Amino acid sequence: MLKKVFLAAAASLILAGATVTVSPAPAFACHSGCHKTAKAMYPKDRKARHAYVKACKAKYKAWKKAHKKHHLFGK
């Protein structure tokens, strides 16, 4: 019984670890990342691709502004 509990706990940890590593962070959503993702999502619809890239860039810029590091003597 105890062996099954430990195996189930180990399996859930492995599954949780795989789930966490699959989701991309906004920091990786640079300009080329937005374009490549849009091209993969909407290969034939240019207007939808443009709208997706525009929204993706806006989200990235907002994330970047919110996580800006404050330097003592810099900007």
C-alpha positions in Angstrom: 0.0 0.0 0.0 2.8 2.4 1.0 4.7 1.6 -2.2 1.6 2.5 -4.4 1.3 5.8 -2.6 4.9 6.7 -3.2 4.6 5.7 -6.9 1.5 7.8 -7.3 3.2 10.8 -5.7 6.3 10.4 -7.9 4.1 10.1 -11.0 2.2 13.3 -10.1 5.4 15.2 -9.5 6.7 14.1 -13.0 3.4 15.1 -14.6 3.4 18.5 -12.8 7.0 19.1 -13.8 6.2 18.4 -17.5 3.2 20.7 -17.4 5.2 23.6 -15.9 8.0 23.3 -18.5 5.6 23.2 -21.5 4.1 26.7 -20.9 6.3 29.4 -22.4 7.1 32.6 -20.5 6.3 36.0 -22.0 10.0 36.8 -21.9 10.5 34.5 -24.9 7.8 36.2 -26.9 10.1 38.5 -28.9 9.2 39.9 -32.3 10.2 36.8 -34.2 8.5 34.5 -31.7 5.2 36.4 -32.1 5.6 36.2 -35.9 6.4 32.4 -35.9 3.5 31.6 -33.6 1.1 33.7 -35.6 2.3 32.0 -38.8 1.7 28.5 -37.2 -1.7 29.4 -35.9 -3.0 31.2 -39.0 -1.1 30.0 -42.0 -3.6 31.2 -44.6 -5.3 34.2 -42.9 -3.1 37.3 -43.2 -5.4 39.6 -41.3 -5.7 37.3 -38.4 -2.0 36.8 -38.4 -1.4 40.6 -38.3 -3.9 41.0 -35.4 -2.3 38.3 -33.4 1.2 39.7 -33.9 0.0 43.2 -32.9 -1.6 41.8 -29.7 1.4 39.6 -28.9 3.8 42.5 -29.2 1.6 44.7 -27.1 1.4 42.1 -24.4 5.2 41.6 -24.5 5.9 45.3 -24.2 3.5 45.6 -21.2 5.2 42.6 -19.6 8.6 44.1 -20.2 7.6 47.4 -18.8 6.2 45.8 -15.7 9.3 43.7 -15.1 11.9 46.4 -15.8 14.9 46.3 -13.6 15.7 49.5 -11.7 19.3 50.5 -11.7 20.9 52.9 -9.3 22.6 55.1 -11.9 20.9 53.9 -15.1 17.5 54.4 -16.8 
